[in-house]
């Protein structure tokens, strides 16, 4: 029966095909003003009614007379099949939850051996390429990139940017023993780990956390409320992880929020005049199920801010409506994401007018303080359909807003620094208004 299942799984993988939408390549620009930019291309309009999702089988694969093991039996895992090619060489298969889909081929699995040995693992994808540079961990929490001498790209791509530039496959040399080694596309920040972070900040008297809704699989959507006075009626809205693999955006958001909740004189003053509302994990189902892009409704959440067919976007919409009815004025909105490089997606001042200029002032201030990283800006002049969070925030609640993208491979210390600088400059801008 076990052999039959493995054969069935392998055949299923072979016949499972994906048609992917290629991620936009970005053309850098320097000046943080709307005039003269090549704007962001309109996002394709897609239906957001539930679509079927293919769940991955969860368990342990064993090879070589049960001496080498692979597992995807943990939150955040993505491993759809394993084959032994002999002589310590293994091929793993990574497929998406459904299609069409953005090419963000997330993977995460554990591997171990009864006896110490070195193995070679080939990463293989359905209709995608090897986008994410592997990260290794011995505890599932602390990750670091694999040593470059142990990483071999196969069939390199064309150009130097985007999915076409990525190798078709990658081979990893891993030293195994009885203790599992985690191999993952990015660091693992599952719903339980994010909740631990929320709880740690909620120990501060001016931070509260509470649920504002549930996902398809009934995971709770938590919101953090940061401020020192309930009389504060100016508010900032922050969200992240609409797309599960976008961990670098989460890490920048984490530093951003930790700065706002810090003990600096600036942060203390800001919390007396502004409330900050944060949803640090918009897509807990997608994260815990190891999805490339979608929630368990099979939908890209950042295309559902017009029709609101998904419970996750509905929850934030209803929260914003409730707070607006209570008299809150939302003065800024940030949606943290990840892509191929650090990129800002504001709304062009040709459509927002003077109200949206604060976003470009913010970008310039961040860029002036971090000149070592080139500023890439792609404004959009489209307000209809709202569809994406940033546009909905502005159209429905009048808040200047931005999609704040961090690169997949942006150094982690720089992510932390950028989140801190972004928070400090936003506080100064909003306090000066």
Secondary structure, 3 states (H helix, E strand, C coil): CHHHHHHHHHHHHHHCCCCEECCCCCCCCCCCCCCCCCCCCCCCCCCCCCCCCCCCCCCEEEECCCCEEEECCCCCCECCEEEEEECCEEEEEECCCCCCEECCCCCEEEEEECCCEEEEEEEEECCCCCCCCCEEECCCCCCEECCHHHEEEECCCCCCCCHHHCCCEEEEEEEECCCCEEEECCCCCCHHHHHHHHHHHCCCCCEEEEEEEECCCCCEEEEEEECCCCCCCEEEEEEECCCCCCHHHHHHHHHHHHHHCCCCHHHHHHHHHEEEEEECCCCHHHHHCCCCCCCCCCCCHHHCCCCCCCHHHHHHHHHHHHHHHCCCEEEEEEEEEEECCCEEEEECHHHHHHHHHHHHHHHHHHHHHCCCCCCCECCECCCCCCCCHHHHHHHHHCCCEEEEEEECCCCHHHHHHHHHHHHHHHHHHHHCC
